[in-house]
Amino acid sequence: MSKGPQLKKQKALIVIPTYNEKANLPVLYGKIRGFTKAADMLIVDDGSPDGTGAIADGLAKKDKGVKVLHRAGKQGLGTAYVEGFQYALKHGYQLVLAMDGDLSHDPANIPIMISLMKENDLVIGSRYVKDGGMVNWGMGRFFISRFANGFLKWLLNIKQQDCSGGYKCYRAELLQKIGMEKIFSKGYAFQVEILYRALRQQARVVEIPIIFVNRHEGESKLSMNELVSFAGTVFKLRLLTMMGKI
Protein backbone atom coordinates (compact mmCIF):
# COMPACT_ATOMS: atom_id res chain seq x y z
CA MET A 1 0.00 0.00 0.00
CA SER A 2 1.18 3.52 -0.68
CA LYS A 3 2.68 5.64 2.04
CA GLY A 4 0.09 7.98 3.53
CA PRO A 5 0.38 11.71 4.28
CA GLN A 6 2.62 12.98 7.05
CA LEU A 7 1.28 12.46 10.57
CA LYS A 8 1.08 16.16 11.38
CA LYS A 9 -1.64 16.48 8.72
CA GLN A 10 -3.57 13.40 9.81
CA LYS A 11 -6.75 13.34 11.85
CA ALA A 12 -7.06 10.48 14.33
CA LEU A 13 -10.23 9.02 15.83
CA ILE A 14 -10.29 6.66 18.81
CA VAL A 15 -13.31 4.34 18.60
CA ILE A 16 -14.54 3.00 21.95
CA PRO A 17 -17.52 0.58 22.02
CA THR A 18 -19.30 0.57 25.38
CA TYR A 19 -21.94 -1.44 27.20
CA ASN A 20 -22.42 -0.85 30.92
CA GLU A 21 -19.12 0.97 31.45
CA LYS A 22 -20.31 3.87 33.63
CA ALA A 23 -17.54 3.35 36.19
CA ASN A 24 -14.77 2.98 33.62
CA LEU A 25 -15.63 5.52 30.92
CA PRO A 26 -14.81 8.76 32.82
CA VAL A 27 -11.52 7.25 34.00
CA LEU A 28 -10.64 6.10 30.50
CA TYR A 29 -11.47 9.52 29.06
CA GLY A 30 -9.15 11.22 31.56
CA LYS A 31 -6.32 8.80 30.83
CA ILE A 32 -6.67 9.24 27.07
CA ARG A 33 -6.63 13.02 27.35
CA GLY A 34 -3.51 12.69 29.49
CA PHE A 35 -1.69 11.24 26.48
CA THR A 36 -3.33 12.96 23.54
CA LYS A 37 -5.27 16.19 23.20
CA ALA A 38 -5.38 16.07 19.41
CA ALA A 39 -7.17 12.78 18.73
CA ASP A 40 -10.95 12.73 18.74
CA MET A 41 -12.95 10.00 20.49
CA LEU A 42 -16.07 8.23 19.29
CA ILE A 43 -18.01 6.40 21.98
CA VAL A 44 -20.35 3.80 20.48
CA ASP A 45 -22.84 2.86 23.18
CA ASP A 46 -25.27 -0.03 22.80
CA GLY A 47 -28.07 1.41 24.89
CA SER A 48 -26.34 0.65 28.19
CA PRO A 49 -28.99 0.31 30.92
CA ASP A 50 -26.53 1.57 33.54
CA GLY A 51 -26.43 5.09 32.05
CA THR A 52 -23.11 4.88 30.19
CA GLY A 53 -24.70 6.72 27.26
CA ALA A 54 -25.60 9.71 29.42
CA ILE A 55 -22.06 9.84 30.79
CA ALA A 56 -20.75 9.80 27.21
CA ASP A 57 -23.06 12.70 26.32
CA GLY A 58 -21.73 14.61 29.30
CA LEU A 59 -18.16 14.15 28.10
CA ALA A 60 -19.16 15.31 24.62
CA LYS A 61 -20.69 18.49 26.04
CA LYS A 62 -17.46 19.52 27.75
CA ASP A 63 -15.08 18.29 25.03
CA LYS A 64 -15.87 18.97 21.37
CA GLY A 65 -13.42 16.21 20.44
CA VAL A 66 -15.76 13.58 21.91
CA LYS A 67 -18.50 12.18 19.67
CA VAL A 68 -21.23 9.72 20.66
CA LEU A 69 -23.21 7.14 18.70
CA HIS A 70 -26.22 5.73 20.53
CA ARG A 71 -27.43 2.34 19.33
CA ALA A 72 -30.70 0.65 20.24
CA GLY A 73 -29.67 -2.25 22.45
CA LYS A 74 -26.76 -4.64 22.54
CA GLN A 75 -25.87 -5.49 18.93
CA GLY A 76 -22.36 -6.91 19.26
CA LEU A 77 -18.81 -5.63 19.41
CA GLY A 78 -18.15 -6.23 15.73
CA THR A 79 -21.11 -4.19 14.53
CA ALA A 80 -20.14 -1.38 16.93
CA TYR A 81 -16.68 -1.21 15.40
CA VAL A 82 -18.05 -1.34 11.86
CA GLU A 83 -20.32 1.64 12.57
CA GLY A 84 -17.47 3.44 14.28
CA PHE A 85 -15.11 2.86 11.37
CA GLN A 86 -17.75 3.94 8.88
CA TYR A 87 -18.17 7.14 10.88
CA ALA A 88 -14.42 7.73 10.71
CA LEU A 89 -14.31 7.24 6.96
CA LYS A 90 -17.34 9.47 6.41
CA HIS A 91 -15.84 12.29 8.46
CA GLY A 92 -12.39 12.27 6.90
CA TYR A 93 -10.20 10.73 9.59
CA GLN A 94 -6.93 9.29 8.32
CA LEU A 95 -6.12 7.16 11.38
CA VAL A 96 -8.59 5.07 13.35
CA LEU A 97 -7.60 3.59 16.69
CA ALA A 98 -9.76 0.92 18.35
CA MET A 99 -9.64 0.15 22.07
CA ASP A 100 -11.76 -1.40 24.83
CA GLY A 101 -13.82 0.77 27.14
CA ASP A 102 -13.05 -1.18 30.32
CA LEU A 103 -9.48 0.06 31.00
CA SER A 104 -7.96 -3.19 29.72
CA HIS A 105 -5.91 -1.20 27.21
CA ASP A 106 -3.41 1.35 28.52
CA PRO A 107 -3.83 4.73 26.76
CA ALA A 108 -0.08 5.29 27.23
CA ASN A 109 0.37 3.24 24.06
CA ILE A 110 -1.70 5.60 21.90
CA PRO A 111 1.17 7.99 20.98
CA ILE A 112 3.42 5.02 20.20
CA MET A 113 0.85 3.39 17.95
CA ILE A 114 0.12 6.61 16.09
CA SER A 115 3.83 7.33 15.56
CA LEU A 116 4.27 3.90 13.95
CA MET A 117 1.62 4.70 11.35
CA LYS A 118 4.27 6.61 9.42
CA GLU A 119 5.43 3.30 7.93
CA ASN A 120 2.53 0.92 8.59
CA ASP A 121 -1.10 0.37 7.71
CA LEU A 122 -1.99 -1.45 10.92
CA VAL A 123 -0.41 -1.43 14.37
CA ILE A 124 -1.44 -4.18 16.80
CA GLY A 125 -1.13 -3.92 20.56
CA SER A 126 0.07 -7.47 21.19
CA ARG A 127 -0.09 -9.54 24.37
CA TYR A 128 2.13 -12.25 22.92
CA VAL A 129 5.25 -10.53 21.64
CA LYS A 130 8.31 -9.95 23.84
CA ASP A 131 7.49 -7.73 26.83
CA GLY A 132 3.74 -8.13 26.29
CA GLY A 133 1.46 -9.97 28.68
CA MET A 134 -1.75 -10.17 30.70
CA VAL A 135 -2.67 -9.23 34.25
CA ASN A 136 -5.51 -10.67 36.36
CA TRP A 137 -6.20 -13.54 33.96
CA GLY A 138 -7.04 -17.00 35.23
CA MET A 139 -5.06 -19.93 33.84
CA GLY A 140 -8.12 -21.26 32.03
CA ARG A 141 -8.69 -18.05 30.09
CA PHE A 142 -4.98 -17.77 29.36
CA PHE A 143 -4.78 -21.24 27.82
CA ILE A 144 -7.99 -20.72 25.82
CA SER A 145 -6.57 -17.52 24.38
CA ARG A 146 -3.21 -19.09 23.54
CA PHE A 147 -4.88 -22.12 21.96
CA ALA A 148 -7.22 -19.93 19.92
CA ASN A 149 -4.35 -17.83 18.60
CA GLY A 150 -2.33 -20.91 17.69
CA PHE A 151 -5.35 -22.39 15.92
CA LEU A 152 -5.88 -19.18 13.96
CA LYS A 153 -2.27 -18.91 12.90
CA TRP A 154 -2.33 -22.50 11.64
CA LEU A 155 -5.69 -22.51 9.85
CA LEU A 156 -5.52 -19.02 8.34
CA ASN A 157 -1.72 -18.86 7.94
CA ILE A 158 -1.44 -15.72 10.05
CA LYS A 159 2.11 -14.80 11.10
CA GLN A 160 1.22 -12.22 13.75
CA GLN A 161 1.41 -13.39 17.37
CA ASP A 162 -1.79 -11.77 18.66
CA CYS A 163 -4.62 -12.51 16.23
CA SER A 164 -7.57 -11.71 18.47
CA GLY A 165 -6.56 -8.59 20.39
CA GLY A 166 -8.70 -5.47 20.15
CA TYR A 167 -6.12 -2.71 20.61
CA LYS A 168 -5.29 -1.64 17.05
CA CYS A 169 -4.59 1.42 14.95
CA TYR A 170 -5.64 1.41 11.29
CA ARG A 171 -4.91 3.61 8.35
CA ALA A 172 -8.25 4.74 6.86
CA GLU A 173 -7.01 3.76 3.42
CA LEU A 174 -6.77 0.16 4.62
CA LEU A 175 -10.30 0.18 6.03
CA GLN A 176 -11.58 1.46 2.70
CA LYS A 177 -9.82 -1.34 0.84
CA ILE A 178 -11.18 -3.96 3.21
CA GLY A 179 -14.72 -2.63 2.80
CA MET A 180 -16.71 -2.41 6.00
CA GLU A 181 -19.80 -3.70 4.20
CA LYS A 182 -18.05 -7.06 3.75
CA ILE A 183 -17.58 -7.71 7.47
CA PHE A 184 -19.93 -10.45 8.71
CA SER A 185 -18.71 -10.99 12.29
CA LYS A 186 -20.96 -9.41 14.87
CA GLY A 187 -19.10 -10.19 18.10
CA TYR A 188 -15.52 -10.63 19.30
CA ALA A 189 -14.64 -12.67 16.20
CA PHE A 190 -14.58 -9.32 14.38
CA GLN A 191 -11.00 -8.89 15.58
CA VAL A 192 -9.92 -12.01 13.70
CA GLU A 193 -11.87 -11.19 10.57
CA ILE A 194 -10.59 -7.66 10.15
CA LEU A 195 -6.98 -8.72 10.74
CA TYR A 196 -7.30 -11.51 8.18
CA ARG A 197 -8.91 -9.21 5.62
CA ALA A 198 -6.16 -6.63 6.23
CA LEU A 199 -3.50 -9.25 5.55
CA ARG A 200 -5.27 -10.29 2.36
CA GLN A 201 -4.91 -6.65 1.27
CA GLN A 202 -1.13 -6.92 1.76
CA ALA A 203 -1.24 -4.47 4.63
CA ARG A 204 1.97 -3.49 6.39
CA VAL A 205 1.45 -4.73 9.94
CA VAL A 206 3.56 -4.33 13.06
CA GLU A 207 2.98 -5.55 16.62
CA ILE A 208 4.02 -3.69 19.77
CA PRO A 209 4.00 -5.17 23.28
CA ILE A 210 1.13 -4.25 25.60
CA ILE A 211 0.09 -5.42 29.04
CA PHE A 212 -3.59 -6.37 28.91
CA VAL A 213 -5.24 -5.79 32.29
CA ASN A 214 -8.46 -7.69 32.97
CA ARG A 215 -11.38 -5.32 33.50
CA HIS A 216 -11.43 -3.12 36.60
CA GLU A 217 -15.19 -2.66 36.98
CA GLY A 218 -18.25 -4.45 35.58
CA GLU A 219 -18.65 -7.90 34.07
CA SER A 220 -16.85 -9.54 31.15
CA LYS A 221 -18.88 -9.70 27.92
CA LEU A 222 -17.20 -12.93 26.74
CA SER A 223 -19.61 -15.89 26.66
CA MET A 224 -19.80 -19.43 25.32
CA ASN A 225 -21.87 -18.15 22.38
CA GLU A 226 -19.03 -15.78 21.55
CA LEU A 227 -16.53 -18.66 21.58
CA VAL A 228 -18.74 -20.72 19.24
CA SER A 229 -19.13 -17.72 16.93
CA PHE A 230 -15.37 -17.23 17.04
CA ALA A 231 -14.75 -20.77 15.76
CA GLY A 232 -17.44 -20.41 13.10
CA THR A 233 -15.87 -17.20 11.82
CA VAL A 234 -12.47 -18.83 11.44
CA PHE A 235 -13.84 -21.70 9.37
CA LYS A 236 -15.96 -19.35 7.27
CA LEU A 237 -12.94 -17.17 6.48
CA ARG A 238 -11.00 -20.27 5.45
CA LEU A 239 -13.87 -21.45 3.23
CA LEU A 240 -14.30 -18.04 1.59
CA THR A 241 -10.58 -17.95 0.88
CA MET A 242 -10.69 -21.39 -0.73
CA MET A 243 -13.61 -20.19 -2.88
CA GLY A 244 -11.61 -17.13 -3.95
CA LYS A 245 -14.01 -14.69 -2.33
CA ILE A 246 -11.47 -13.03 -0.05
C-alpha positions in Angstrom: 0.0 0.0 0.0 1.2 3.5 -0.7 2.7 5.6 2.0 0.1 8.0 3.5 0.4 11.7 4.3 2.6 13.0 7.0 1.3 12.5 10.6 1.1 16.2 11.4 -1.6 16.5 8.7 -3.6 13.4 9.8 -6.8 13.3 11.9 -7.1 10.5 14.3 -10.2 9.0 15.8 -10.3 6.7 18.8 -13.3 4.3 18.6 -14.5 3.0 22.0 -17.5 0.6 22.0 -19.3 0.6 25.4 -21.9 -1.4 27.2 -22.4 -0.8 30.9 -19.1 1.0 31.5 -20.3 3.9 33.6 -17.5 3.3 36.2 -14.8 3.0 33.6 -15.6 5.5 30.9 -14.8 8.8 32.8 -11.5 7.2 34.0 -10.6 6.1 30.5 -11.5 9.5 29.1 -9.2 11.2 31.6 -6.3 8.8 30.8 -6.7 9.2 27.1 -6.6 13.0 27.3 -3.5 12.7 29.5 -1.7 11.2 26.5 -3.3 13.0 23.5 -5.3 16.2 23.2 -5.4 16.1 19.4 -7.2 12.8 18.7 -11.0 12.7 18.7 -12.9 10.0 20.5 -16.1 8.2 19.3 -18.0 6.4 22.0 -20.4 3.8 20.5 -22.8 2.9 23.2 -25.3 0.0 22.8 -28.1 1.4 24.9 -26.3 0.6 28.2 -29.0 0.3 30.9 -26.5 1.6 33.5 -26.4 5.1 32.1 -23.1 4.9 30.2 -24.7 6.7 27.3 -25.6 9.7 29.4 -22.1 9.8 30.8 -20.8 9.8 27.2 -23.1 12.7 26.3 -21.7 14.6 29.3 -18.2 14.1 28.1 -19.2 15.3 24.6 -20.7 18.5 26.0 -17.5 19.5 27.7 -15.1 18.3 25.0 -15.9 19.0 21.4 -13.4 16.2 20.4 -15.8 13.6 21.9 -18.5 12.2 19.7 -21.2 9.7 20.7 -23.2 7.1 18.7 -26.2 5.7 20.5 -27.4 2.3 19.3 -30.7 0.6 20.2 -29.7 -2.3 22.4 -26.8 -4.6 22.5 -25.9 -5.5 18.9 -22.4 -6.9 19.3 -18.8 -5.6 19.4 -18.2 -6.2 15.7 -21.1 -4.2 14.5 -20.1 -1.4 16.9 -16.7 -1.2 15.4 -18.0 -1.3 11.9 -20.3 1.6 12.6 -17.5 3.4 14.3 -15.1 2.9 11.4 -17.7 3.9 8.9 -18.2 7.1 10.9 -14.4 7.7 10.7 -14.3 7.2 7.0 -17.3 9.5 6.4 -15.8 12.3 8.5 -12.4 12.3 6.9 -10.2 10.7 9.6 -6.9 9.3 8.3 -6.1 7.2 11.4 -8.6 5.1 13.3 -7.6 3.6 16.7 -9.8 0.9 18.3 -9.6 0.1 22.1 -11.8 -1.4 24.8 -13.8 0.8 27.1 -13.0 -1.2 30.3 -9.5 0.1 31.0 -8.0 -3.2 29.7 -5.9 -1.2 27.2 -3.4 1.3 28.5 -3.8 4.7 26.8 -0.1 5.3 27.2 0.4 3.2 24.1 -1.7 5.6 21.9 1.2 8.0 21.0 3.4 5.0 20.2 0.8 3.4 18.0 0.1 6.6 16.1 3.8 7.3 15.6 4.3 3.9 14.0 1.6 4.7 11.3 4.3 6.6 9.4 5.4 3.3 7.9 2.5 0.9 8.6 -1.1 0.4 7.7 -2.0 -1.5 10.9 -0.4 -1.4 14.4 -1.4 -4.2 16.8 -1.1 -3.9 20.6 0.1 -7.5 21.2 -0.1 -9.5 24.4 2.1 -12.2 22.9 5.3 -10.5 21.6 8.3 -10.0 23.8 7.5 -7.7 26.8 3.7 -8.1 26.3 1.5 -10.0 28.7 -1.7 -10.2 30.7 -2.7 -9.2 34.3 -5.5 -10.7 36.4 -6.2 -13.5 34.0 -7.0 -17.0 35.2 -5.1 -19.9 33.8 -8.1 -21.3 32.0 -8.7 -18.1 30.1 -5.0 -17.8 29.4 -4.8 -21.2 27.8 -8.0 -20.7 25.8 -6.6 -17.5 24.4 -3.2 -19.1 23.5 -4.9 -22.1 22.0 -7.2 -19.9 19.9 -4.3 -17.8 18.6 -2.3 -20.9 17.7 -5.3 -22.4 15.9 -5.9 -19.2 14.0 -2.3 -18.9 12.9 -2.3 -22.5 11.6 -5.7 -22.5 9.9 -5.5 -19.0 8.3 -1.7 -18.9 7.9 -1.4 -15.7 10.1 2.1 -14.8 11.1 1.2 -12.2 13.7 1.4 -13.4 17.4 -1.8 -11.8 18.7 -4.6 -12.5 16.2 -7.6 -11.7 18.5 -6.6 -8.6 20.4 -8.7 -5.5 20.1 -6.1 -2.7 20.6 -5.3 -1.6 17.1 -4.6 1.4 14.9 -5.6 1.4 11.3 -4.9 3.6 8.3 -8.3 4.7 6.9 -7.0 3.8 3.4 -6.8 0.2 4.6 -10.3 0.2 6.0 -11.6 1.5 2.7 -9.8 -1.3 0.8 -11.2 -4.0 3.2 -14.7 -2.6 2.8 -16.7 -2.4 6.0 -19.8 -3.7 4.2 -18.1 -7.1 3.7 -17.6 -7.7 7.5 -19.9 -10.4 8.7 -18.7 -11.0 12.3 -21.0 -9.4 14.9 -19.1 -10.2 18.1 -15.5 -10.6 19.3 -14.6 -12.7 16.2 -14.6 -9.3 14.4 -11.0 -8.9 15.6 -9.9 -12.0 13.7 -11.9 -11.2 10.6 -10.6 -7.7 10.1 -7.0 -8.7 10.7 -7.3 -11.5 8.2 -8.9 -9.2 5.6 -6.2 -6.6 6.2 -3.5 -9.3 5.6 -5.3 -10.3 2.4 -4.9 -6.7 1.3 -1.1 -6.9 1.8 -1.2 -4.5 4.6 2.0 -3.5 6.4 1.4 -4.7 9.9 3.6 -4.3 13.1 3.0 -5.6 16.6 4.0 -3.7 19.8 4.0 -5.2 23.3 1.1 -4.3 25.6 0.1 -5.4 29.0 -3.6 -6.4 28.9 -5.2 -5.8 32.3 -8.5 -7.7 33.0 -11.4 -5.3 33.5 -11.4 -3.1 36.6 -15.2 -2.7 37.0 -18.2 -4.4 35.6 -18.6 -7.9 34.1 -16.8 -9.5 31.2 -18.9 -9.7 27.9 -17.2 -12.9 26.7 -19.6 -15.9 26.7 -19.8 -19.4 25.3 -21.9 -18.2 22.4 -19.0 -15.8 21.5 -16.5 -18.7 21.6 -18.7 -20.7 19.2 -19.1 -17.7 16.9 -15.4 -17.2 17.0 -14.7 -20.8 15.8 -17.4 -20.4 13.1 -15.9 -17.2 11.8 -12.5 -18.8 11.4 -13.8 -21.7 9.4 -16.0 -19.4 7.3 -12.9 -17.2 6.5 -11.0 -20.3 5.4 -13.9 -21.4 3.2 -14.3 -18.0 1.6 -10.6 -17.9 0.9 -10.7 -21.4 -0.7 -13.6 -20.2 -2.9 -11.6 -17.1 -4.0 -14.0 -14.7 -2.3 -11.5 -13.0 0.0 
